[in-house]
């Protein structure tokens, strides 16, 4: 394994907590290499059905000539297997964990699933009620947009995704605490420059005064042409296999990078900004109540009081 092209830090999630923005900000730093493709999803094999081999994964970093190299996959935190797999891959890896008010995360994740055509239950309270049936496989998600190889029912267990304490514990058990850095979404929004500088210091970058373009990534959006969007969101397996078969090994990193640029560009063109609808206050209060104990546990793990997330 070529350690030169091996990532040494990982933004492991959670989803809808600013991970895309963090990847974008870090990718602009002259000392840091981030692949064009966010969400390689290589180590969370218990969640994502799409598999790639090690050579294909390392090809994502073939252009790496920087002091630091990393990747970001927002579902590594939720995964039961990713923490151990990353530890085996790189025992000295640095881990970045982004967290957020769990109720806001649930609302944002459900909204994104609706925007992308992945969610079939428009009403969030009803989607929450359906979690038990979905978990037991009694209520499948039937969406033309969602290809089977991308589907995992965990994506629709919204409250499980937002229950951070056990997810964080897995990383604390596998990695030295000084190799784990937490980013709270509230802090990132209030003091983006300060959080970015602290992140650079954690990673060991020499130029901690570098300022990237602090554009907001992945704001709430609406899909304009769902059929075209679904093609780029989950290209057909047959097309991917054909491209891999006809592409010489030496060109695979180039083709992979170009393909990701095309997909990312198309997805931007096929969506427009749209404000997220607010949920019923009573429903939000009930959700906050359900997460009181969970947030207290997380506060102890991080040695930081986060109970304002669930104050009613």
C-alpha positions in Angstrom: 0.0 0.0 0.0 1.4 3.4 -1.0 1.4 5.5 2.2 2.0 8.6 0.1 -1.5 8.3 -1.4 -3.1 7.2 1.8 -5.5 9.6 3.6 -4.4 10.5 7.1 -7.5 12.2 8.3 -11.2 11.5 8.0 -14.3 13.7 8.4 -16.6 10.9 9.6 -19.9 12.8 9.9 -22.6 13.2 11.0 -24.8 13.9 8.0 -26.3 17.3 7.7 -23.9 18.7 10.3 -21.6 20.8 8.0 -19.4 18.0 6.7 -19.7 19.1 3.1 -18.7 22.6 4.0 -15.7 21.4 6.0 -14.5 19.3 3.1 -14.9 22.3 0.8 -13.0 24.7 3.1 -10.2 22.2 3.7 -9.8 21.4 0.0 -8.9 25.0 -0.7 -5.9 24.9 1.7 -2.5 24.7 -0.1 -1.2 22.1 2.3 -4.3 19.8 2.1 -5.5 17.3 -0.6 -9.1 16.3 -0.7 -10.5 14.1 -3.5 -13.1 15.5 -5.9 -15.4 12.8 -4.8 -16.9 13.5 -1.3 -18.5 10.5 0.4 -16.3 7.6 -0.9 -18.1 5.4 1.6 -15.3 2.9 1.6 -15.3 1.9 5.3 -19.0 1.8 6.0 -19.7 -1.5 4.2 -22.5 -2.3 6.7 -24.6 0.7 5.4 -23.8 1.3 1.7 -24.3 -1.6 -0.7 -22.1 -0.1 -3.3 -18.6 -1.6 -2.9 -15.3 -0.5 -4.4 -11.9 -2.3 -3.9 -8.9 -0.9 -2.2 -7.1 0.0 -5.4 -10.1 1.9 -6.6 -10.3 3.7 -3.3 -6.7 4.7 -3.2 -6.9 5.9 -6.8 -9.1 8.8 -5.4 -5.9 10.1 -3.9 -3.5 9.5 -6.8 -3.1 13.3 -7.3 -2.0 13.8 -3.7 1.3 15.8 -3.5 0.4 17.7 -0.3 1.5 17.6 3.3 -1.9 16.4 4.4 -4.5 14.2 2.8 -8.1 13.3 3.9 -11.6 12.4 2.9 -15.1 13.0 4.2 -17.9 10.4 4.4 -20.8 11.5 6.6 -22.1 8.0 7.3 -18.8 6.7 8.8 -20.0 8.0 12.2 -23.3 6.0 12.1 -21.6 2.9 10.8 -21.0 0.0 13.2 -17.9 -1.1 11.4 -16.2 2.1 10.0 -14.3 3.1 13.1 -12.5 -0.2 13.5 -11.9 -0.4 9.7 -10.3 3.1 9.6 -8.2 2.2 12.7 -6.9 -0.9 10.9 -6.3 1.1 7.7 -4.4 3.9 9.4 -3.9 3.6 13.2 -2.6 7.2 13.4 -5.5 8.7 11.5 -7.0 11.9 12.8 -10.8 11.9 13.1 -13.1 14.9 12.7 -16.7 14.5 14.0 -19.3 17.2 13.3 -22.5 17.2 15.5 -25.7 19.2 15.6 -28.9 19.7 17.5 -30.6 16.2 16.8 -34.0 17.6 16.1 -32.6 20.0 13.5 -30.6 17.2 12.0 -33.7 15.0 11.7 -35.6 17.8 9.9 -32.7 18.5 7.6 -32.1 14.8 6.7 -35.8 14.2 6.0 -35.9 17.3 3.9 -32.9 16.3 1.8 -34.3 12.8 1.3 -37.5 14.4 0.0 -35.6 16.8 -2.3 -33.6 14.0 -3.8 -36.7 11.8 -4.3 -35.5 9.2 -1.8 -38.2 9.7 0.8 -41.8 8.6 0.0 -43.4 10.0 3.2 -43.7 13.8 2.9 -44.9 14.4 6.4 -42.0 14.1 8.9 -44.1 13.0 11.9 -45.5 10.1 9.7 -42.0 9.2 8.6 -41.0 9.0 12.3 -43.9 6.8 13.0 -42.9 4.5 10.1 -39.4 3.9 11.5 -40.3 0.7 13.3 -41.9 -0.8 10.2 -39.0 0.3 8.1 -36.5 -1.2 10.5 -38.2 -4.6 10.5 -38.5 -4.5 6.7 -42.3 -4.3 6.8 -42.4 -1.0 5.0 -39.9 -0.8 2.1 -38.9 2.6 0.6 -40.3 2.5 -2.9 -38.7 5.3 -4.9 -37.8 5.3 -8.6 -35.0 7.7 -7.7 -33.3 5.4 -5.2 -31.4 2.5 -6.8 -31.2 -0.7 -4.8 -27.4 -0.7 -4.6 -27.6 2.7 -2.7 -30.5 1.8 -0.5 -30.1 1.1 3.2 -33.1 1.4 5.6 -30.8 3.0 8.2 -31.0 6.2 6.1 -34.7 6.4 7.1 -34.3 5.6 10.8 -34.0 9.3 11.5 -33.9 9.2 15.3 -31.2 6.5 15.2 -29.1 8.6 13.0 -29.4 11.6 15.4 -28.5 9.4 18.5 -24.9 10.4 18.7 -23.6 9.1 22.0 -23.0 5.5 21.0 -21.6 6.5 17.6 -19.1 8.8 19.3 -18.2 6.1 21.8 -17.0 3.8 19.0 -14.4 6.3 17.9 -13.4 7.2 21.4 -12.8 3.4 22.0 -10.7 3.0 18.8 -8.7 6.2 18.6 -6.7 8.3 21.1 -8.8 11.2 22.3 -6.1 13.7 21.1 -6.7 12.4 17.6 -10.4 13.2 17.6 -11.7 16.7 16.9 -15.3 17.8 17.4 -17.0 20.5 15.4 -20.4 21.7 16.7 -22.6 23.0 13.9 -23.7 26.0 15.9 -20.1 27.0 16.4 -19.3 26.6 12.8 -22.2 28.9 11.8 -21.4 31.5 14.4 -17.6 31.6 14.0 -16.7 29.9 10.8 -13.2 31.4 10.6 -12.4 30.5 14.2 -13.6 26.9 13.8 -11.6 26.6 10.6 -8.4 27.8 12.2 -8.9 25.4 15.2 -9.4 22.6 12.7 -6.1 23.4 10.8 -4.3 23.5 14.2 -5.7 20.0 15.0 -4.5 18.7 11.6 -1.1 20.1 12.1 -1.1 22.5 9.1 1.6 25.1 9.1 -0.4 28.0 7.6 -3.3 28.3 10.1 -4.1 31.8 8.9 -5.2 30.7 5.4 -8.7 31.8 4.6 -10.7 29.9 2.0 -14.0 31.0 0.4 -16.5 30.4 3.2 -19.4 29.6 0.9 -22.3 27.6 2.4 -22.5 24.1 0.9 -25.6 22.0 0.6 -28.2 24.5 1.6 -31.7 23.3 1.3 -32.7 22.8 -2.3 -35.5 21.5 -4.6 -35.0 19.2 -7.6 -36.2 20.7 -10.9 -36.1 17.6 -13.1 -36.3 14.4 -10.9 -35.7 11.9 -13.7 -32.4 13.6 -14.8 -31.4 14.1 -11.2 -32.0 10.4 -10.3 -29.7 9.4 -13.2 -26.8 11.5 -11.8 -27.6 10.7 -8.2 -27.3 7.0 -8.8 -25.9 6.1 -12.3 -26.9 2.7 -13.6 -24.7 -0.2 -12.5 -24.4 -1.4 -16.1 -23.0 2.0 -17.2 -20.5 2.0 -14.3 -19.3 -1.5 -15.1 -19.0 -0.8 -18.8 -16.9 2.4 -18.2 -14.6 0.4 -15.8 -14.2 -2.4 -18.3 -13.2 -0.2 -21.2 -11.0 2.2 -19.2 -7.2 1.4 -19.0 -5.9 1.2 -15.4 -3.6 4.1 -16.0 -6.6 6.3 -16.9 -9.0 5.2 -14.2 -8.1 8.0 -11.7 -8.5 10.6 -14.4 -11.9 9.2 -15.6 -13.1 8.8 -12.0 -12.2 12.5 -11.2 -13.9 13.7 -14.4 -17.0 11.6 -13.8 -17.4 13.0 -10.3 -17.0 16.6 -11.6 -19.7 15.9 -14.2 -22.1 14.4 -11.6 -21.5 17.2 -9.1 -22.1 19.8 -11.7 -25.2 18.2 -13.1 -26.7 17.9 -9.6 -26.1 21.6 -9.0 -27.7 22.6 -12.3 -30.7 20.4 -11.6 -31.6 21.9 -8.3 -32.7 25.3 -7.0 -32.6 26.9 -3.5 -35.8 26.4 -1.5 -36.5 27.3 2.2 -37.3 24.3 4.4 -40.8 24.1 5.8 -41.1 24.4 9.5 -42.6 21.5 11.5 -45.4 21.8 14.1 -44.1 23.2 17.4 -45.8 20.4 19.4 -44.1 17.8 17.3 -40.7 19.5 17.7 -41.2 19.7 21.5 -42.0 16.0 21.6 -38.9 15.2 19.7 -36.8 17.3 22.0 -38.2 15.5 25.0 -37.3 12.1 23.4 -33.6 13.3 23.0 -33.1 14.7 26.5 -31.4 11.7 27.9 -29.3 11.2 24.7 -28.1 14.7 24.7 -27.1 14.5 28.4 -25.0 11.4 27.6 -23.3 13.2 24.7 -22.6 16.2 26.9 -20.7 14.0 29.4 -18.7 12.4 26.5 -17.7 15.8 25.1 -17.4 17.4 28.5 -19.6 20.2 27.2 -23.1 21.2 28.1 -25.3 20.7 25.0 -28.6 20.5 26.8 -29.8 23.8 25.2 -30.5 21.6 22.2 -33.4 20.0 24.0 -34.6 22.9 26.2 -38.3 23.5 25.7 
